[in-house]
Amino acid sequence: MKIGMAQLLVEGTEPERNFERAHKLIKQAAEKKCDLVLLPETIDFAWTHPNALKESQPIPGDYSDIFCAFAREYKMHICVGLTEKVEGKLNYNSAILINDNGEIILKHRKINLLEVEFPYYEIGQKLEVVDTPFGKIGLNICADNYIEATSIGHALARMGAQILIAPSSWTVDYHVTEEDEPYHDKWIKPLGTLAKLYDMVVVSTTSVGYIVGGPYEGKKMVGCSLAMDKTGILKKGLFNEFAGVLEEVEFEIPQRKEKGTKIGEMLKRKGYRFD
């Protein structure tokens, strides 16, 4: 399977401009014969931008329809993070997986919200995996993979996920540079732990650009997207704060054998502690 990690430049409250840039990366992914393109978190208004409270769209809705049309046009699976309006009053930080017929086959609402997200999004209440031509895919979002929240990834793995995808908006202070290795423990450790324990491929794509508006204004998103399997890092995106870029990763789809209580036995053999 080949996944395109679309490190998208995301501008606050500029959905049309963000979607135009996303389209260019989706087209590149199709030209490179990617099976799936993974876009970042909340690419409509950007993460925690106040305008999302009043201008977000339902799913399905106008914004998700755009990406369903792209999936049909390019005959490719697309995963994208969007702000979701529900019943005209509640917002969720959501992500959708769309198949190559343009159908939404999986939706996830972020569960492990940061405290600064509380004014903007409600907490998700459901976990699912979906069968695809590439195997079972699980979906979560950004901080759902914090080291203290890996129970979410564990649950998706127990549901049989062979591939876990996670739109993200990894953010650092404006002064952080590539030499600082900003994400080593924060992301490589939890994603790598899940990949190694369950023989699962874990792919997370993050935005680039400076944050304008909201509680993290002035911080920046710098890429460094990750794809990991049981052996370690398969692909690491560029440290980049200015322009979007497509990173490709190709891998053999892991064939997981254990299910049910056999997973617990496998984890014990690998030395995993349950206490």
C-alpha positions as CSV (number, residue, x, y, z in Angstrom):
1,M,0.0,0.0,0.0
2,K,1.2,3.5,-0.7
3,I,0.0,6.5,1.4
4,G,0.6,10.1,0.6
5,M,1.2,12.2,3.8
6,A,0.0,15.6,2.7
7,Q,1.7,18.1,5.0
8,L,-0.7,20.9,4.2
9,L,-0.2,24.6,4.8
10,V,-3.3,25.5,6.9
11,E,-4.4,29.1,7.3
12,G,-6.8,30.1,10.1
13,T,-10.4,30.7,8.9
14,E,-9.5,30.3,5.2
15,P,-11.3,27.1,4.1
16,E,-11.3,27.8,0.4
17,R,-7.6,28.6,0.3
18,N,-6.8,25.5,2.4
19,F,-9.0,23.3,0.2
20,E,-7.3,24.6,-3.0
21,R,-3.9,23.7,-1.6
22,A,-5.3,20.3,-0.4
23,H,-6.6,19.7,-4.0
24,K,-3.1,20.2,-5.4
25,L,-1.6,17.7,-3.0
26,I,-4.4,15.2,-3.6
27,K,-3.7,15.5,-7.4
28,Q,0.0,14.9,-6.8
29,A,-0.8,11.8,-4.7
30,A,-3.0,10.5,-7.5
31,E,-0.2,11.1,-10.1
32,K,2.2,9.2,-7.8
33,K,-0.4,6.4,-7.6
34,C,-1.0,6.6,-3.9
35,D,-3.8,4.4,-2.6
36,L,-4.8,6.8,0.1
37,V,-3.9,10.5,0.9
38,L,-3.9,11.5,4.5
39,L,-4.5,15.2,5.2
40,P,-4.1,17.0,8.6
41,E,-6.5,17.9,11.4
42,T,-9.2,20.6,11.0
43,I,-8.0,21.9,7.7
44,D,-11.1,24.0,7.2
45,F,-10.6,26.7,9.8
46,A,-7.4,25.4,11.4
47,W,-7.2,24.0,14.9
48,T,-9.1,26.0,17.6
49,H,-9.8,29.0,15.4
50,P,-12.8,30.9,16.9
51,N,-14.6,31.3,13.6
52,A,-15.2,27.6,13.4
53,L,-17.8,28.0,16.2
54,K,-20.2,29.8,13.9
55,E,-19.0,28.8,10.4
56,S,-18.4,25.0,10.6
57,Q,-20.4,22.7,8.4
58,P,-22.2,19.3,9.1
59,I,-20.8,16.0,7.9
60,P,-22.0,15.1,5.3
61,G,-22.2,18.7,4.2
62,D,-20.7,21.3,1.8
63,Y,-17.1,20.8,3.0
64,S,-17.0,17.0,3.2
65,D,-18.8,16.9,-0.2
66,I,-15.7,18.6,-1.8
67,F,-13.4,15.8,-0.6
68,C,-15.9,13.1,-1.7
69,A,-15.8,14.6,-5.1
70,F,-12.0,14.6,-5.1
71,A,-12.0,10.9,-4.1
72,R,-14.4,10.1,-7.0
73,E,-12.4,12.2,-9.5
74,Y,-9.0,10.7,-8.6
75,K,-10.3,7.1,-7.7
76,M,-8.4,7.3,-4.4
77,H,-9.2,7.0,-0.7
78,I,-8.9,10.3,1.2
79,C,-8.8,11.0,4.9
80,V,-9.3,14.6,6.0
81,G,-9.8,16.4,9.3
82,L,-12.7,18.9,9.4
83,T,-14.7,20.8,12.0
84,E,-18.2,19.2,12.3
85,K,-21.3,21.1,13.1
86,V,-24.1,19.0,14.7
87,E,-27.7,20.2,15.2
88,G,-26.6,23.7,14.4
89,K,-25.0,24.3,17.8
90,L,-22.3,21.7,18.7
91,N,-18.9,21.4,17.1
92,Y,-16.7,18.3,16.9
93,N,-13.0,18.0,15.8
94,S,-13.7,15.2,13.3
95,A,-12.0,13.2,10.6
96,I,-13.5,11.2,7.8
97,L,-12.2,8.4,5.6
98,I,-13.7,8.5,2.1
99,N,-13.4,5.5,-0.4
100,D,-12.6,5.8,-4.1
101,N,-16.3,6.0,-4.9
102,G,-16.6,9.2,-2.9
103,E,-18.5,7.5,0.0
104,I,-17.7,8.4,3.7
105,I,-16.9,5.0,5.1
106,L,-15.6,6.0,8.6
107,K,-15.9,9.1,10.8
108,H,-14.1,9.8,14.1
109,R,-14.7,12.6,16.6
110,K,-11.6,13.4,18.6
111,I,-11.8,12.1,22.2
112,N,-8.6,13.2,24.0
113,L,-9.2,17.0,23.7
114,L,-6.6,19.4,25.1
115,E,-8.1,21.8,27.7
116,V,-7.7,24.7,25.3
117,E,-10.0,22.8,22.9
118,F,-12.9,22.7,25.4
119,P,-14.5,26.0,24.2
120,Y,-14.4,24.8,20.6
121,Y,-15.2,21.1,20.4
122,E,-17.3,18.4,22.1
123,I,-15.7,15.1,23.1
124,G,-16.2,12.1,20.7
125,Q,-18.0,9.1,22.0
126,K,-17.2,6.3,19.6
127,L,-14.4,4.2,18.1
128,E,-14.6,2.1,14.9
129,V,-12.5,0.4,12.3
130,V,-13.6,-0.3,8.7
131,D,-12.8,-3.0,6.1
132,T,-11.2,-1.7,3.0
133,P,-9.4,-3.2,0.0
134,F,-6.2,-2.7,2.0
135,G,-7.3,-4.4,5.2
136,K,-8.9,-3.0,8.4
137,I,-8.2,0.7,9.0
138,G,-8.6,2.5,12.3
139,L,-8.9,6.3,12.6
140,N,-8.2,8.8,15.4
141,I,-6.9,12.3,15.7
142,C,-3.7,13.9,17.0
143,A,-3.8,13.9,20.8
144,D,-5.8,10.7,20.8
145,N,-2.3,9.2,20.5
146,Y,-0.7,11.0,23.4
147,I,1.2,8.5,25.6
148,E,-1.4,8.8,28.3
149,A,-4.2,8.2,25.8
150,T,-2.8,5.2,23.9
151,S,-5.8,3.2,25.3
152,I,-7.6,4.6,22.2
153,G,-5.0,3.1,19.9
154,H,-5.1,-0.1,21.9
155,A,-8.8,-0.4,21.5
156,L,-8.6,0.2,17.7
157,A,-5.9,-2.5,17.5
158,R,-8.1,-4.9,19.4
159,M,-10.8,-4.2,16.8
160,G,-8.4,-5.6,14.3
161,A,-6.9,-2.4,12.8
162,Q,-3.9,-3.3,10.5
163,I,-3.4,0.4,9.7
164,L,-4.0,3.3,12.0
165,I,-4.3,6.8,10.4
166,A,-4.4,10.1,12.4
167,P,-4.8,13.6,11.0
168,S,-2.9,15.9,13.3
169,S,-1.8,19.5,14.0
170,W,1.4,19.1,15.9
171,T,2.3,22.5,17.3
172,V,5.5,24.0,18.8
173,D,6.6,27.4,20.1
174,Y,7.7,29.8,17.4
175,H,11.4,29.6,18.4
176,V,11.7,25.8,18.0
177,T,14.0,24.7,15.1
178,E,14.8,21.4,13.4
179,E,17.8,20.8,15.7
180,D,15.5,20.7,18.7
181,E,13.9,17.3,17.6
182,P,10.6,18.6,18.9
183,Y,8.5,15.4,18.6
184,H,10.9,12.6,19.6
185,D,9.3,11.5,22.8
186,K,5.9,13.1,22.3
187,W,5.0,11.2,19.1
188,I,7.7,8.6,18.1
189,K,7.3,6.9,21.5
190,P,3.5,6.3,21.5
191,L,3.1,5.7,17.8
192,G,6.0,3.4,17.8
193,T,4.8,1.5,20.9
194,L,1.4,0.8,19.2
195,A,3.0,-0.2,15.9
196,K,5.5,-2.6,17.6
197,L,3.0,-4.2,20.1
198,Y,0.4,-5.0,17.5
199,D,2.3,-5.3,14.2
200,M,0.3,-2.3,12.9
201,V,1.3,0.5,10.5
202,V,0.6,3.9,12.1
203,V,0.6,7.0,9.9
204,S,0.0,10.6,11.2
205,T,0.1,13.6,9.0
206,T,0.4,17.1,10.4
207,S,-0.1,20.7,9.2
208,V,2.5,23.4,8.5
209,G,2.2,27.1,9.1
210,Y,1.9,29.7,11.8
211,I,-1.3,29.7,13.9
212,V,-3.4,32.9,13.7
213,G,-6.3,33.3,16.1
214,G,-7.3,31.2,19.1
215,P,-5.4,30.2,22.2
216,Y,-2.2,29.0,20.4
217,E,-1.8,32.1,18.2
218,G,1.9,32.7,17.4
219,K,2.9,29.0,17.6
220,K,3.7,27.1,14.5
221,M,3.0,23.7,12.9
222,V,6.1,22.3,11.4
223,G,5.3,19.0,9.7
224,C,7.5,16.1,10.7
225,S,4.7,13.7,9.9
226,L,5.4,10.1,10.8
227,A,4.8,6.6,9.4
228,M,5.9,3.7,11.7
229,D,5.7,0.0,11.7
230,K,7.0,-2.7,14.1
231,T,10.6,-2.0,13.0
232,G,10.5,1.7,13.6
233,I,10.2,4.8,11.4
234,L,9.2,4.1,7.8
235,K,9.0,7.7,6.8
236,K,9.4,11.1,8.5
237,G,8.1,14.2,6.9
238,L,10.2,17.3,6.5
239,F,10.5,19.9,9.3
240,N,8.8,22.7,7.4
241,E,6.8,25.7,8.6
242,F,6.2,27.6,5.4
243,A,4.9,25.4,2.5
244,G,2.9,22.2,2.0
245,V,4.5,19.1,0.6
246,L,3.5,15.5,-0.2
247,E,5.5,12.8,1.5
248,E,5.0,9.2,0.3
249,V,5.3,6.0,2.2
250,E,4.9,2.5,0.8
251,F,4.7,-0.7,2.9
252,E,3.5,-4.2,3.1
253,I,0.2,-4.5,4.8
254,P,0.7,-6.4,8.1
255,Q,-1.3,-9.6,8.4
256,R,-2.3,-9.8,12.0
257,K,-3.2,-13.2,13.4
258,E,-4.3,-12.7,17.0
259,K,-7.8,-11.7,17.9
260,G,-9.8,-11.5,21.1
261,T,-8.1,-13.0,24.2
262,K,-5.2,-14.1,22.0
263,I,-4.2,-10.5,21.8
264,G,-3.8,-10.4,25.6
265,E,-1.6,-13.5,25.4
266,M,0.5,-12.0,22.7
267,L,1.0,-8.8,24.7
268,K,2.1,-10.8,27.7
269,R,4.7,-12.6,25.6
270,K,6.0,-9.2,24.5
271,G,6.3,-8.1,28.2
272,Y,3.5,-5.6,28.2
273,R,2.3,-4.9,31.7
274,F,-1.4,-4.6,32.5
275,D,-1.2,-3.1,36.0
